[in-house]
Amino acid sequence: MANLVRAKISALGTYVPPRLLTNADLEKMVETSNEWIIERTGIRQRHIVDPGMATSHLAVQAALRALEERNIPATEVEAIFLATVTPDMMFPATACLVQDRIGAKGAWGFDISAACSGFTYALQTGVKFVESGAHKKVLVIGADVMSSIIDYTDRATCVIFGDGAGAVLVEPTTDDLCFIDFIHEVDGSGGCALSMPGGGSLHPSSHETVDKGMHYVHQDGQAVFKYAVRKMAEATASVLQRNGFKGSDVALFVPHQANRRIIMSAAERLGLKEDRIIINIDEFGNTTAATIPLALESARQQGRLKKGDLILASTVGAGFTVGATLFRWAY
Ligand SMILES: CC(C)(COP(=O)(O)OP(=O)(O)OC[C@H]1O[C@@H](n2cnc3c(N)ncnc32)[C@H](O)[C@@H]1OP(=O)(O)O)[C@@H](O)C(=O)NCCC(=O)NCCS
């Protein structure tokens, strides 16, 4: 028998730390220029935590804002799926720390490690738990403190990343303003193009791993760039096509904010004009698992997120991981 339960986003909350790291600041730290960063990435500034502030702190603020918007207590949350590559600790899961601090008594949850596709993967996990009838209120969070794993003497990576968090509540619905479809794909052959090699079971933290800077992000920027351009276009075109939509049906393209040029290239392949694309990389940089909810929040603040809108969210990241999600905005 057909399963008639559908899932929708019913609330959104985001949080970024107040401190700014501007291109002018970076000019004083490494051999770079405001012009180079803007031209090659589109980034003007990033929000960066103060010492002592971790991923869970940002995630808690975003989660509380989402719950406040929906006007429900945390005790109604049944599950928390938290995407991050910068957990407070290897374990326990940051989802557990958030569960405790927001007071989601009785909820379960776990962390999802899918780098820049983390939010789209966590979102689909939440959607499927709701569509299956297992849960009625799932909190999906994307949060990263990228500044904790960035080498601020490496100009190739330190200009790109920022810190932030976003959370959505996923709930059942019976109408058409719901999740429609998704396409996810991983390609582990690209694993070495973007990684943090130290601190895991292969290279446990030691003086040697620290001396070699293995606790930082290592990236082959061009390899990631080429893969992202190709796969963002491919996955978004496929998910539209198999649901009978064209690029012109999309009210809002919400891409992962890794590089302005990657976004514009995918949008061009879909035939999308700039008024249909959300770009806030200039303000936040690449916040990894937080970019999609932060982009939704920017759209909302600009009055560009309306009930019934067809939204196409798209991510590519370390792994490699690819995600494309199609849904209608429900409120
Ligand atoms: C990182 C990235 C911005 C670099 O841009 P690029 O146009 O590919 O630049 P390249 O890596 O080819 O480097 C070109 C030159 O700029 C230099 N350069 C790198 N970073 C620089 C910086 N911050 N300031 C000035 N020059 C810089 C390089 O050293 C290189 O110099 P060389 O030609 O003398 O060797 C780009 O590759 C990118 O965005 N990749 C994808 C990254 C990404 O999205 N990561 C997150 C995963 S979702």
The ligand as an SDF file (V2000), in Angstrom:
LIG
                    3D

 48 50  0  0  0  0  0  0  0  0999 V2000
   40.8600   27.0030   -3.7470 C   0  0  0  0  0  0  0  0  0  0  0  0
   40.4960   27.7850   -4.9940 C   0  0  0  0  0  0  0  0  0  0  0  0
   39.7550   29.0490   -4.6330 C   0  0  0  0  0  0  0  0  0  0  0  0
   41.7860   28.1780   -5.6770 C   0  0  0  0  0  0  0  0  0  0  0  0
   41.4910   28.8900   -6.8780 O   0  0  0  0  0  0  0  0  0  0  0  0
   42.1860   28.4860   -8.2510 P   0  0  0  0  0  0  0  0  0  0  0  0
   41.7110   29.4440   -9.2380 O   0  0  0  0  0  0  0  0  0  0  0  0
   41.9010   27.0160   -8.4890 O   0  0  0  0  0  0  0  0  0  0  0  0
   43.6690   28.7210   -7.9260 O   0  0  0  0  0  0  0  0  0  0  0  0
   44.8810   27.6840   -8.0000 P   0  0  0  0  0  0  0  0  0  0  0  0
   44.7710   26.6780   -6.9140 O   0  0  0  0  0  0  0  0  0  0  0  0
   44.9950   27.2070   -9.4160 O   0  0  0  0  0  0  0  0  0  0  0  0
   46.0610   28.6320   -7.7220 O   0  0  0  0  0  0  0  0  0  0  0  0
   46.4000   29.7060   -8.6030 C   0  0  0  0  0  0  0  0  0  0  0  0
   47.4930   30.5100   -7.9640 C   0  0  0  0  0  0  0  0  0  0  0  0
   46.9370   31.2720   -6.8870 O   0  0  0  0  0  0  0  0  0  0  0  0
   47.6900   31.0580   -5.7270 C   0  0  0  0  0  0  0  0  0  0  0  0
   46.8420   31.1870   -4.5590 N   0  0  0  0  0  0  0  0  0  0  0  0
   46.2000   30.2210   -3.8790 C   0  0  0  0  0  0  0  0  0  0  0  0
   45.5280   30.7570   -2.8550 N   0  0  0  0  0  0  0  0  0  0  0  0
   45.7530   32.0940   -2.9140 C   0  0  0  0  0  0  0  0  0  0  0  0
   45.3250   33.1750   -2.1320 C   0  0  0  0  0  0  0  0  0  0  0  0
   44.5320   33.0210   -1.0590 N   0  0  0  0  0  0  0  0  0  0  0  0
   45.7460   34.4080   -2.4680 N   0  0  0  0  0  0  0  0  0  0  0  0
   46.5340   34.6110   -3.5170 C   0  0  0  0  0  0  0  0  0  0  0  0
   46.9700   33.6050   -4.2950 N   0  0  0  0  0  0  0  0  0  0  0  0
   46.5860   32.3630   -3.9990 C   0  0  0  0  0  0  0  0  0  0  0  0
   48.2740   29.6750   -5.8870 C   0  0  0  0  0  0  0  0  0  0  0  0
   49.3980   29.5040   -5.0680 O   0  0  0  0  0  0  0  0  0  0  0  0
   48.6000   29.6510   -7.3400 C   0  0  0  0  0  0  0  0  0  0  0  0
   49.7980   30.3210   -7.5360 O   0  0  0  0  0  0  0  0  0  0  0  0
   50.8630   29.7860   -8.6150 P   0  0  0  0  0  0  0  0  0  0  0  0
   50.1350   29.8790   -9.9320 O   0  0  0  0  0  0  0  0  0  0  0  0
   51.9940   30.7540   -8.4640 O   0  0  0  0  0  0  0  0  0  0  0  0
   51.1570   28.3920   -8.2100 O   0  0  0  0  0  0  0  0  0  0  0  0
   39.6480   26.9380   -5.9790 C   0  0  0  0  0  0  0  0  0  0  0  0
   40.4220   25.8990   -6.4960 O   0  0  0  0  0  0  0  0  0  0  0  0
   38.4540   26.3540   -5.3340 C   0  0  0  0  0  0  0  0  0  0  0  0
   37.5310   27.0580   -4.9460 O   0  0  0  0  0  0  0  0  0  0  0  0
   38.3990   25.0200   -5.2250 N   0  0  0  0  0  0  0  0  0  0  0  0
   37.2660   24.3630   -4.6220 C   0  0  0  0  0  0  0  0  0  0  0  0
   37.4270   24.4770   -3.1530 C   0  0  0  0  0  0  0  0  0  0  0  0
   36.2150   24.0730   -2.4180 C   0  0  0  0  0  0  0  0  0  0  0  0
   35.1270   24.3140   -2.8570 O   0  0  0  0  0  0  0  0  0  0  0  0
   36.4300   23.4750   -1.2560 N   0  0  0  0  0  0  0  0  0  0  0  0
   35.3920   23.1130   -0.3820 C   0  0  0  0  0  0  0  0  0  0  0  0
   34.7930   21.8230   -0.7520 C   0  0  0  0  0  0  0  0  0  0  0  0
   33.1170   21.9270   -0.9150 S   0  0  0  0  0  0  0  0  0  0  0  0
  1  2  1  0
  2  3  1  0
  2  4  1  0
  2 36  1  0
  4  5  1  0
  5  6  1  0
  6  7  2  0
  6  8  1  0
  6  9  1  0
  9 10  1  0
 10 11  2  0
 10 12  1  0
 10 13  1  0
 13 14  1  0
 14 15  1  0
 15 16  1  0
 15 30  1  0
 16 17  1  0
 17 18  1  0
 17 28  1  0
 18 19  1  0
 18 27  1  0
 19 20  2  0
 20 21  1  0
 21 22  1  0
 21 27  2  0
 22 23  1  0
 22 24  2  0
 24 25  1  0
 25 26  2  0
 26 27  1  0
 28 29  1  0
 28 30  1  0
 30 31  1  0
 31 32  1  0
 32 33  2  0
 32 34  1  0
 32 35  1  0
 36 37  1  0
 36 38  1  0
 38 39  2  0
 38 40  1  0
 40 41  1  0
 41 42  1  0
 42 43  1  0
 43 44  2  0
 43 45  1  0
 45 46  1  0
 46 47  1  0
 47 48  1  0
M  END
$$$$
